[in-house]
């Protein structure tokens, strides 16, 4: 966690754990403390891609 930062604003990320085993976090999220963007963790893999707004 010390080396991870928000890809949008470079702010610190706060870890939210919903499900974990003895080795890793399986479900949860990483929330940026600065800009509020949430990055989900699903099946142990964090998705750090910024969400694209799809307005037409």
N, C-alpha and C positions, 0 to 999 in steps of 0.2 A: 504493500500500500504506500510505502514511502516514495516510490518512484512514479506512481500513477498520478495523473492530473487530468482535469477536464480538457478534452480536445478543442472545445469552443473558446473558453476564456482562460485556460491554464490554472483555474482555481483548484483547491483541495477537494477530494472526493470523500464522502462519508459512506461507509459500508452498511447496508441493511441486509441481514441474513434471515431468510425464510425457511431454508432447509439446508442441512449440511450433514456430512458423514465425518468419520474420523480423519479424513485426508483433505477434504476440500469443501468449498461452499457450492452447493448444487443449484439453489434457487435464491434469488434476492435482487439486489440492485446497488448501484453506486450513484449517489446523489451529489451534485456539485453544490458546495456550500456557498458559492458566489452567485452563479447565474440560475441555479435551480433546475438545471437539466438532469433528467434521470436516465441512467444507463442500466438496462436490465441484465441480470445474470440468469441464464437458462441452461440447464444441464451442465453446469460448471464453467460455462463460457460467457465472459462479459462481452456485451455488444457496445463498443465504444464509438460507433459511428454516429455522428450527429443526425437526429431525425430531420427529414426533409418535409417541409410543409407542402401539401398537395392541394393548392387552391387553383381552381380553374375559372 
